């Protein structure tokens, strides 16, 4: 069941990442060159992604990350030991895998910040569930409320300040305009080393921004940690009423709270250009949806999918993708890079066209992951991660059943 939920989050996060992968719009926004609003089917696609995907699958992964940590800690406690050292190595290596991912494949990597946040989570593995839940509310809720307040004050002050010819801002925008041109050249005309150089700059920008959401992520990790320690995941059928309530609350509150996210181009919002296009009120609603509504909707998604699986069974290809989620996450980025750099589609696809790329990558993973797991116990990157974490080579191939005599 957890593999199924991870697979769902894995496929969903590509809907958001593809917006960064498909062209230099992020640089254009930072350079003050906001794209024209889309129309027709493209607008509908971006509205749906903003409303139903942006922030929701990152939140889902964060909650599942906490659940996984709780299960590992529980097994260690049951064996009379501690998982702190093991988890510290595990998350340290995850951090380094994230660095490689952001440089070699996709600068919008989430593994690096997850590794950092996982190391912070270790400080809470021995606290009582009630204490962990309180910290979860303080960190996630407090960060969200503070960010919403700062957004509202900043938007209000920006509306009172007349625009000026600021030489620093002109230099800032010029730098990002040049980086956008460099990104186009690297993907369409340059070598792979040129792409890596472009990725390094974009990674420094995006990762610096993600560091500021670590308290919020840690709050979600802690929420998942509490869920994992509560026993719900050990006996889901018995907790059907809890899942129904969680699905009703998550979907009932999350859907209306996040609808404003659909009103703003995802990359415009990510690049900080939303304030130049929408009023302070809508900007605050978008921020509220991202930090408060998205985790609620993630809980609704995960609970609802668990209920469906309990009734109709687990979708095996999706569970296979979730079982090797780390390898599949990196494979998504590699396949997208082949499409946009290798085939020369960078900056040339609309939101609708990029959705076709997403569907194609999904199809590859849903076929390849089950085939891989017929012969191997883990995904290739999971195997490497486990080997580095435990400090010894881990078995990879599935053992063949012994032949019976005749």
N, C-alpha and C positions, 0 to 999 in steps of 0.2 A: 504493500500500500504506500509506504514512504517513497519507494522507487517511482510509483505512478505519479505521486504529487510532485516529486522532483522533475520528472519528465515533462509534466504540464508546465511547470515554471520555466524549465529550460527552453521549450519551444516558444513560450510567450515572450520571453525577454528578447528574442531576436526581432520581434515586431518593433521594439523600441530601438535596439542597437542599429538596425538597418538604416534608420534615419541619419545616424552619424556616419555610417559606412558608405553611403551611396553618393556623397558629394561634399563640396567644401562649404556648404551653407553655414556651418558652425563658425567658420572663420569670417564669412561675410557678415554675420550678425555681430560678431565682436568688432568688426570694422565699421559698424554703423550702417551697413548696406542691407536693410531688412528686405527679405524677399516679398514680392507681391503676394497678397492673399490668394490661395488656390480656389478653384471653383469646381463645381460638378462632382464627379466621382472622386477626384483627388481630394477635394475638401471633405467628402464623406469619410474617406479612408483615414485622413489625418484626425478628423473629429473622433472616430471610433478608437484609434490608437491612443489619443490623448486621454479620452474618457475611460477606456476599459483596460489599457495596458500600461501606460506610463506610470512608473512607481509601484505598480501592483505586483509585478513579478519579482522585482528587486526585494520588495517586502516579503513575498512568499518565500524566496530563497533564504532571507534572513531568519524567518521563523523556523524553517526546516533546518537551517544550520544550528539553531539553538536546540532543536529536538534531537538532532544527531549527537550533539555534544552531551546532552543529558543521558542518552542511551549508553555512550561510551563511559561516562562517569559512573553510571549505575552498574555496569558490568565490572568495572574496576573495584567499586565498593563491595560488591557481592563476593569478589575474589579476595577481599581483605587487603586491597592495595589502594593506590592513588593513581589517577590518570593525568595528573598535572604535568609531569615531565613529558609523557607521551604526547599530550595535546600541545604543549609548547613547541615541540619539534614539528608536529603536524602542521600547526598554523604558521610557524616560521618558514617551512618549506612552501606552504601555500602562498605566502607573501612573495617569495622569490619566483615561483611559477607565474604569479601575476605580473611581476616586472618583465619577465620574458615575453609574456602574452602581449603586454601593452606596447613593447618595442617591436616585436616581430610580426604581430598580426593586427591588433586592435587597440588603439590608445584609450578607448573608453572602458577598459578592463575593470571588473569589479572584484577580482580575486585579491588584489593587493590590499584594498581597504578592508575586505573580509578577513584577510590574514591578520592585519593590525587589530581589528575589532575582536577577533577570536582570542588574541593574546590578552586583551583587556578582560574578556569574559572569564578567564581563568581565576581572576580575583573573586569571583562570585560562586564558584562551583561547590563550595562547602556551606553556603548560607542557607537558611531555612527558606522554604518555598514562599512563605508570606513576605519575607524580606526581599527576596528576588523579584517578586511581583511588584512590590512597592518601588523598588529601584527601576523596574521596567517602566512604570507609569511616570516616574519623575524624569527619567532620561528621555524617553520618547515623547511623552506629552509635554514636558517642560521645554525641550528643544523646539518642538512644533509651535507652541504658543509664543515663545520668544521670537522665533523667526517670523511668524505672522505679524507680531507687533512691529518688529523692525521693518518688515516689508511695507506695512501700512504707513508708518512714520516716514520712511524714505520716499514712498510714492507721493505722499502729501507734500513733503518739502520740495520734491522735484517739480510739482505742479505750481509751487509758489516762486520758483527761481527761474528767471529768464535765461534762455540759452546764451552762452557767451563763446567767443572765439578763444578756446583754451588750447595753447600750443602743446601742452602735455597730452590732451585728449587727441589732438590731431596726429601727434606722433604715435600714440597708442593705436589709433585706428589704421594708420599707415602701415604699421608693423604687421597687423593681422591681415590687412589686404594683401601684403606681399606674401605672407605665409599661405594664404588661400591660393594664390597663383602658383606657389611652389608645390602645394599639394596636388594641384591639377597636373603640373608638369611631371611630378614624380610618378603618379599613377598612370598617366597616359603615354609618357615619352621616356621616363627615366628607368633606371635599374631598380632591383629589389633593395639595394643599399640606399637609394634615394628615398624609397618608401619608408625604410627604417628611420632615416634622418627626419623625415616629416613626422612620423609617429612619435619620435622622441619629444619634439616640441609640443605636439598636441597632447601627449600623455602628461607632460609637466603641467599644462593648463587644466586639463580635466581632473587629474588626480589631486591637484591642490584644492580644487573645489570640493572634491569628495571627502577630503580629510575633515572638513567642517561638519559633515553629517555623521561622523563616527558616534557621537553620543546618542543620536537618534537610532542608528543601526544597533548599537549596543542595547538599547531599550527593547528593540524587536528580538534580538538574540536572547535576551533574558526572558521575554515572554515565551518564546519557543522552548527555552530551557525549562521553564515551569511546566509547560504542557508535557514535555517529555518525562519529567519526574512525577507527574500526576498519575501515571498509569493508563491514561486514555489510549495511547498508541499500542499498549500491550493487549488491549481487549476492546477494540473499536465497536464490535456489535453491541456490547453491554452499554456503551456510552452513546448510542444513537440519539437519545433525547438531548444530550449536550451538543452533539453535532448539529441537530436541527435548530436549536436555539442559536448556536454560533453562526450558522448559515443565514438564518433569518435576520439577526442583528447586523452581521457583516454586509450582506447584500442590501438590506433595508436602509442602512445608514450610509454605507459606502457609495452606492450608486448615485444618490442625489448629491453627496458631498463632493464627488469627483467630476460631475458633469461639466463644471466650468473649465476643467483642463482641456476638454475638447474644443473650446473656443479659441485656443491659442496654438499656433504651430509649435510642435514639440521642441524643435531646434531653436526657435525664437525664444521660447521660455527658458531652455537650458542655457542659451548664450546671454541671458539677461536682457534681451531686447523686448520682452513682453511689455515692460513699462512704457516704452516709447509708442506702443501701438494700442494699448488698452488703458482704460481708466484705473485709478487706484482701487476702486471697489472690486473690479474683476480680477485685478492682480492679486489682491488679498484672497479672493475665492480660489484662485488657481493654487496659491501657496497652501491654503487650508486643505485642498484636495490632495496635494502631493504628500503632505506630512501627517495629516490626520485621516483623511478619507481613504488613501491608498492602503494603509495597513488594515483598516476595517474591511475593505473590499477583498484584500488578500485572504483574510480569515474566512470571509464568505465563500470565496472561490475554493479554498482548500477543504473546508467543511462540506460544501455542496458536492465536490468531486468525490470525497470519501464516502458520502452517503450513496451516490450513484454507483460507485464501485462495490459497495456492500450489497447493493441490490442486484446489479447486473453483471458483476465480476470485473476483474482488473483487465484493462486493455493491455495485452502483453507487449506489443511493440513500444508503446509509450513507457511502460515500466522498464523495458530494456534500456531505452534512452536515459531514463532517470537513474538506473543502476550504474551507468558509466557517464554520469552527468558532466564530470570534469572534462573527460576526453571529448564528449559531444559538444560542450561549450567552446572548447578550443577549435574543434572541427568546424563549427558554425563560422567562426571568424576566418579560418583558413579558406573555406569554400567561398565566403563573401569576397575575400581578397582576390581569389582567382577570377571571380565574376567581374569585379569592378576595376581591378588593375590588369589582370591577365587578358580579359576580353575587351578591355577598353570602354567599359560602361560607366566609369566614374564621372559623376556630374551630369549624366545623360538620361537618367531614368526619373520619371515622376514617382510620386508616392504609390500610385497604383501599380506602376511597373515594378517597383521595388518589392511590392507585396507578392508579385509572381516569383521573384527570387527567393523570398522567404518560403513560399510553398514548395519550391524546388528543393531547397536545403532541408526542409522538414521531411520531404519524401525520401531523400538520401539517408537521413539519420534513422528514420523509422524502418528502413530496410536493412541498413548496415549494422545497426546496434544489435538486433536479435541474432543476425548471422555471426557476428563476432563472439557473442556470449555462448553460442553453441560449443565453441572450442576453448574459450578462455574464461577464467573466473572473474577477471576485472577488465576494465578498459585499459588501454596501454598507459595512459597518464596516471590513472589510479594505481596501477601496478608500480610505476616508478615512484609515486608519492608514498605508497606504503613501504616500499623498499628503503627509501631515504628516511622515513619516519622511524622504522624499527631497526635500521642499521644493518639489515641483512636481507639477502635476496628472498623475495616472496614467491611462492609457487604461482604460476600464471595459467598453465594449461589445466583444463578440466580433466580430472582423472577418469580414465575409461573404466566402466564397470567390469569386474572380473568375469571371465567366461565361465558358464556353468558346464559341468561335465555331462556327458551323454551316456 
